[in-house]
Amino acid sequence: MVLSSDQDIGDFEEFPKESIDTGHIFNTDKKFKDRDELISEVKKTGLLHNINVRIDSYHAQRGFGEQWFKCDRSGSYQFRSDLDAPSTKSFTGSRKCDCPFKLKTVGQVDGTWKLYVHNGYHNHFIGVKLDVLNADVKEMILSMTASRISVANILIELGAKNINVTSKQVYNIRAREKRKTREDRTAAEQFLKLATDHGMRELTDVLFIHPDSITLLKHYPFVLITDTTYNTNMHKMPLLEVIGVTPVGKNFSMFFAFLQNEKETTYNWALKCMREVVGSDENIVFVTDCDKALIKAIVKNFPNAKHLLCRRHIEKDLEAWVKKISNNGSIGETFAKGRWTQMVRSTTKKEFFEYEKDLYSAYDFVPGVKKYCKETWINDYKEKFVSDWTDKVMHFGNVTTNRVEGAHASLKCLLRTSVGGLDTVFETIHHAVNLQFREIKRELGRSKTIRLHISQAMPVYQRLTYNVTHYAIKILDDALSKVNCNCALKTTHGLPYACELINLVNTEKMFPKITRKRARPHDLVDTPINSTASNSTPTSSTSFSQVDKPCKPFPYPNAIGDYFLHYITDWVNVKGDGNCRYRAIAHEIYRDENEWARVRCDLLDELNVNRDFYVDVCGGEQVVDKFERCISYWKSPAPEFYWFGTELGLLVSNRYDVVFVTLSTAESMTCLPTNITGIVKDHPKKIITLILVGSIEHFVWARLTSDSPLPPIHPSCKSKDQDTRQIAKRRELYESLKPPTELASSTIVLQ
């Protein structure tokens, strides 16, 4: 009996009651010209039927040889010593089961060889047939391994090509290739060899920098975000990573170091080596967590550098402390994300001390909160995380270590193991940095060759085209969309204040000529990606533009009335699948409407974090529970119950710190971002506008001019007098432009 390769797995549920005869497979009258041909044919025939035939003994008899073959499961496991006995071993086993299968070949007088079946029976099941891995398949596996493709995905790819292999076979091929590459070198020796082969500048045994990182470091040495991670190598050595920031908004890895521990002496050695490469520490900003040993090492080796503490780490520390003292998790979360964050974002000392006083007053029921905040953070470190002080440092918007922690996560995704050798980690880092450098060069090339549409619409940006990156223009455009200017952009990013930009826009002037003080970032680009600018590039900025006429006609004039049309400068008709409002918000926030599920996650997080606030504002727990059910849907299309309700606009404003406007002929509304006290925040980032079109509930995204009318303000937004004056003219304009026959826009109440 022979099992076919497509035999159902259910046939293997019980052990065989009878032996399996495979002798007829090998019965043949063919004579083989030599012993090697015979061995090759026997093995090939066995593999075709999933029988692993192995060479057994060879005997010379009367001048003619006898070659015996056996099944790979013949014989029994032989314990090597008493220590190898089953009683002292873990739960292990052996495939050997004394299989009686035997083949015999005998040499003939004429020099040929004849095959005989001595015993064709097997006392075990024949498993599922596996394909023979030829050289092409092995090369394919090694190629995918070099591309950091996981074993599971390799098996999926091979399965799609009808190549039946197991994960064990893939692991064996990878291990053999690794041994072949390493030769007789240990992991540490292989690491050092790779460092030499790749032209790495070896600073010490375990601290290294990629040549491309040195190139980037010479251009962008301004911000060094530093953090340590674990679970990257078999030696359990912490990995110190230092990343920088490029003008295209992307990270690049500067330094990597395997450390024995996280003590001050170890950090001091690593930073001393870094200082040799960096050179001058003028105009350098370090962003770290609250590791005191690392802070001391930075002060010692980079005495002139600025140092900022990660706001997120401080926030988490305070949240955990308040939760522990009050025995209430929601109080800790509200404390850290509410009044504490409001105080941290203070832009003046007067504002800071007022918010600090309000913080202690609001949480005086938490024992020791004032003492802990002052002694742990404020007294010694407020200059390192409060906006009034950090806004005087050119940190390019980096006030947390999120970038380097994201880099840790990306590296671990590439590693796919936490127990790799130093050579494995090194190769992965080498490939990761190469990918970073190529991506940065691509973005710099786009900035040098592609003219953004917004640069054509706004004369103020024309001289910036091809001279600064798209990312910088986006930051400028976002600054223009803010309600107020806190005059920090010049000191934090080296860019003009928003109020200066508005003056240029109002006078229709352009930026003065660019003065080249240092090498432009485009010098990294060897050749332009395209010789001409692409006309198909989407608009990079989605905040409203300072223009007087629309860039393209709005095709739904009946949706809002003719009087409003000339205030629309751009629009996008997103997919109408029940998630249209989430898609429109995703287009504004993430530049991709397909990120609509991410917007749902954001709003759900906002609702849970500030649940008490929304319970109070929206009319009770039942209403908030309904909101939660409405948001918690991740499929397309979405049934009507899961559509975005107008009453959710306040969540959008608060989550993204934006002014959220919905326009329609029936009801229009403006939501302003508020804090947990219900007071409107001072500096919303931008305006998001959605317009209801058609007879069905479908919304499109639109961009409005800076002087466009604003519909009624949501009643929960308790504006202060100065905030009211800022939007009063736009509100009055809205009321004056409405035709007399049009119904007054209703005020949406969250209940």
C-alpha positions, -999 to +999 in steps of 0.1 A: +000+000+000+013+035-009-001+067+004-008+094-021+005+129-017-030+143-014-042+119+012-065+136+037-051+144+071-080+126+087-064+093+075-036+098+100-056+100+131-049+064+143-017+043+142-017+016+114-029-018+123-009-033+094+025-026+079+027-005+048+042-022+017+062+000-006+083-027-021+066-025-055+078+011-059+114-001-061+109-033-081+127-029-114+146-050-139+168-020-149+205-024-146+225+007-135+258+014-151+275+023-118+269+026-081+265+064-080+237+063-106+220+036-085+222+056-053+209+087-070+180+068-086+170+051-053+169+084-034+150+102-061+124+075-063+120+075-025+116+113-023+089+112-051+069+090-027+079+108+005+102+079+016+135+091+030+159+063+019+194+064+035+226+046+026+233+018+051+263-005+050+284-016+021+300-051+018+325-066-007+315-101-016+335-124-040+347-093-059+312-078-062+299-052-038+266-052-019+251-018-011+223-017+015+197+010+019+173+016+049+145+039+059+155+070+079+133+057+108+151+023+111+169+014+142+162+029+177+176+059+196+209+051+214+215+070+246+250+085+246+254+082+284+236+077+317+230+115+318+211+112+285+186+088+300+149+097+297+145+102+334+168+132+333+158+147+300+130+172+292+100+162+271+119+150+240+116+121+216+130+103+185+116+095+150+133+061+150+109+032+153+128+001+142+114+003+106+122-030+089+124-015+053+156-027+035+169-025-001+199-044-014+220-037-046+245-062-060+273-055-085+271-077-116+299-094-136+295-068-164+301-040-140+264-030-137+243-029-106+210-046-098+184-035-072+165-060-050+138-054-024+149-072+007+120-059+029+095-034+014+074-029+046+072+001+068+058+000+104+049+037+104+028+061+084+041+079+053+036+116+059+025+143+035+047+145+004+073+173+004+089+188-027+125+184-034+142+217-028+163+223-059+189+251-062+164+276-075+141+271-046+170+274-021+182+306-038+147+320-036+146+312+002+180+329+007+169+359-013+137+364+007+157+359+039+181+387+029+151+409+024+141+403+060+110+383+051+097+361+079+096+323+076+058+324+077+057+348+047+083+327+029+061+296+033+031+316+020+051+328-010+064+293-018+029+278-013+015+302-038+040+288-063+029+252-054+062+244-037+054+223-006+080+229+021+081+230+059+094+257+082+121+232+093+135+230+058+136+268+056+153+271+089+179+244+079+187+262+046+191+295+065+213+279+092+236+262+066+240+295+047+249+313+079+275+287+089+289+289+054+292+327+055+306+328+091+331+300+084+349+292+117+344+327+132+325+333+164+296+357+165+318+385+179+345+378+153+318+378+126+305+411+139+339+427+136+345+413+102+311+427+090+321+461+105+353+460+084+337+447+052+309+474+053+334+502+058+320+510+092+340+534+114+347+512+144+348+534+175+350+506+201+341+469+202+303+476+203+298+513+193+295+520+156+282+545+131+272+540+095+291+560+068+257+574+055+249+585+091+282+605+091+271+622+059+237+631+074+253+641+107+274+667+089+243+684+075+218+680+104+236+678+138+210+699+156+187+674+174+199+642+190+171+620+204+186+594+227+171+563+243+180+527+252+161+496+244+162+459+253+154+425+238+175+429+207+203+403+212+211+370+228+236+386+252+208+407+268+229+438+263+210+471+262+211+489+228+217+526+229+204+544+198+208+581+189+187+594+160+186+628+143+159+646+124+161+657+087+143+687+071+120+663+053+106+652+087+122+618+087+145+602+112+180+589+106+200+567+130+233+583+141+248+559+166+243+524+179+260+510+210+257+477+228+263+485+265+270+462+294+248+483+317+231+517+320+255+532+346+270+567+343+305+554+335+292+533+306+271+562+292+301+585+297+323+562+275+297+560+248+290+598+247+328+605+247+331+584+216+301+602+200+317+636+208+348+626+188+325+622+157+301+651+163+329+677+171+315+710+183+285+708+207+272+743+198+236+745+186+230+708+196+198+698+215+195+664+233+161+650+239+161+621+264+139+604+291+145+610+328+176+587+331+198+606+356+230+586+346+225+596+309+218+632+318+250+634+338+270+619+310+255+645+285+264+674+308+300+661+311+306+654+274+284+680+258+285+710+282+273+736+257+244+715+244+208+721+253+189+693+270+151+686+270+132+660+289+105+639+272+071+652+282+055+619+276+077+601+302+070+629+327+033+626+320+033+589+325+052+592+358+027+617+372-002+596+360+011+565+378+019+585+410-015+601+412-032+568+404-013+551+432-020+578+458-057+584+449-063+547+441-082+559+410-069+555+375-092+580+359-080+607+383-044+600+374-052+601+337-072+633+339-045+650+360-017+642+335-036+648+303-056+678+316-043+705+338-007+693+339-005+693+301-021+727+301+006+740+325+034+724+304+022+742+273+023+776+289+040+801+266+047+828+293+060+826+329+029+844+341+007+819+324+028+790+338+025+801+374-012+807+371-018+773+357+005+758+383-016+774+410-048+762+394-034+727+392-026+725+429-060+740+438-080+716+416-062+685+430-057+695+466-077+664+475-047+642+464-023+641+494+012+654+486+006+663+450+021+697+452+052+685+470+058+656+445+053+678+414+076+705+427+104+684+442+104+658+414+099+678+383+092+716+385+120+729+408+149+713+390+136+705+355+109+729+344+133+746+320+136+713+302+099+706+294+077+737+298+070+756+266+080+790+278+116+777+281+117+751+254+102+774+228+136+793+230+154+762+218+156+750+182+142+715+187+122+713+154+091+702+173+108+673+191+098+676+228+093+638+233+114+607+226+086+592+204+108+593+173+136+571+188+111+547+204+094+544+170+129+536+156+133+509+183+100+493+172+110+494+135+143+478+143+127+450+163+103+444+135+132+438+112+151+417+137+120+394+143+139+378+172+151+389+206+179+363+208+200+370+177+238+373+178+257+405+175+264+398+138+227+393+131+218+426+148+246+444+130+234+432+095+198+442+103+210+477+114+231+480+083+201+473+061+178+496+081+202+526+078+206+520+041+168+521+037+166+553+058+192+570+036+175+561+004+141+573+016+156+606+028+174+612-005+141+604-023+122+630-003+150+656-008+149+649-045+111+655-046+116+689-028+142+698-054+122+688-085+085+690-076+066+723-073+038+721-048+004+734-060+001+756-030+033+774-041+015+784-073-016+795-054+002+816-028+029+840-041+045+841-006+059+805-012+072+810-048+108+818-038+108+788-014+101+764-042+131+741-049+150+759-020+133+744+010+117+711+016+080+703+013+079+695+050+091+731+058+064+746+036+038+724+053+049+737+087+046+773+074+011+765+060+000+749+092+012+780+111-009+802+089-040+782+097-037+788+135-061+812+151-032+828+171+005+831+167+026+824+197+057+837+180+077+805+186+082+791+151+114+811+145+132+799+176+120+763+175+122+757+137+142+786+123+111+796+103+093+830+102+065+837+127+029+831+115+022+868+120+051+877+097+037+853+071+002+869+073+018+903+066+035+889+035+002+872+024-018+904+029+007+925+009+010+898-017+048+898-012+072+869-015+099+857+009+131+877+006+158+860-014+173+829+003+207+834+018+227+802+019+245+801+052+252+764+051+249+735+027+214+730+016+199+696+023+195+690-014+233+686-016+227+651-005+209+644-038+234+634-065+210+638-094+175+650-097+148+623-097+129+641-125+140+668-148+107+686-145+081+690-118+053+666-117+018+679-124+002+650-107+016+656-072-012+661-047-014+693-027+009+688+003-009+710+028-045+707+037-049+738+059-069+766+044-049+788+019-047+826+020-062+832-014-091+852-027-104+829-055-111+792-055-084+770-071-111+748-087-149+752-090-170+735-063-194+712-081-222+713-055-234+749-053-268+739-040-252+723-009-243+756+007-256+784-015-239+806-041-229+832-015-204+808+001-187+794-031-159+819-035-147+811+000-139+775-010-104+771-024-101+733-026-123+702-021-121+664-022-150+640-027-141+611-005-156+576-009-192+573+001-193+541+021-208+553+054-174+564+066-172+595+045-168+620+074-141+598+090-125+597+055-126+635+051-110+640+085-083+614+077-076+633+044-070+664+065-051+649+094-032+620+078-032+630+041-049+598+032-086+591+034-079+554+037-068+561+073-104+565+083-102+535+108-073+553+125-095+584+130-122+561+146-094+548+170-084+584+178-119+595+186-125+564+207-093+571+226-104+608+231-138+597+244-123+572+269-095+595+281-119+624+289-150+604+295-161+624+326-159+657+306-181+643+278-205+627+302-211+662+317-212+680+284-232+655+263-259+646+287-250+615+306-235+580+305-261+566+281-253+592+255-215+586+258-221+549+256-240+554+224-211+575+210-187+547+219-208+521+201-212+543+171-175+549+168-164+513+174-169+500+138-141+490+115-157+478+083-167+492+050-194+500+042-208+511+075-245+508+084-263+540+093-260+535+130-222+537+128-222+569+107-204+600+121-230+620+140-227+658+139-226+657+177-192+641+175-176+673+162-164+683+196-144+651+199-126+659+166-118+695+178-104+683+210-085+653+197-067+672+169-067+707+184-086+721+154-117+742+145-142+717+131-168+732+107-198+714+091-218+732+064-252+724+049-284+741+039-302+726+069-278+730+098-242+743+102-220+743+132-185+753+144-167+733+172-137+749+189-112+728+209-117+730+246-099+716+276-115+696+304-128+728+320-148+736+289-126+767+281-116+772+245-079+766+238-059+795+226-041+782+195-060+757+174-038+742+147-061+745+117-097+744+104-113+712+091-144+718+070-169+692+059-198+700+035-230+680+031-238+673-005-267+656-023-299+643-009-281+615+010-259+619+041-226+623+022-199+648+031-169+661+012-138+677+025-132+714+017-106+741+024-118+776+032-100+810+030-088+826+062-115+852+061-144+828+054-176+830+074-181+807+104-214+792+114-228+792+150-204+780+177-212+749+196-228+759+230-203+737+250-174+758+238-173+785+265-152+811+247-133+837+266-138+874+256-106+876+236-115+843+218-150+857+210-135+888+194-112+868+172-141+850+155-169+876+159-163+892+125-164+858+108-196+849+127-212+883+117-202+877+081-219+844+081-252+858+094-251+887+070-245+865+039-273+841+046-302+848+021-334+860+038-353+830+026-328+805+041-337+790+074-314+800+102-287+775+109-297+755+139-275+752+170-266+715+175-270+705+211-251+673+221-280+659+240 
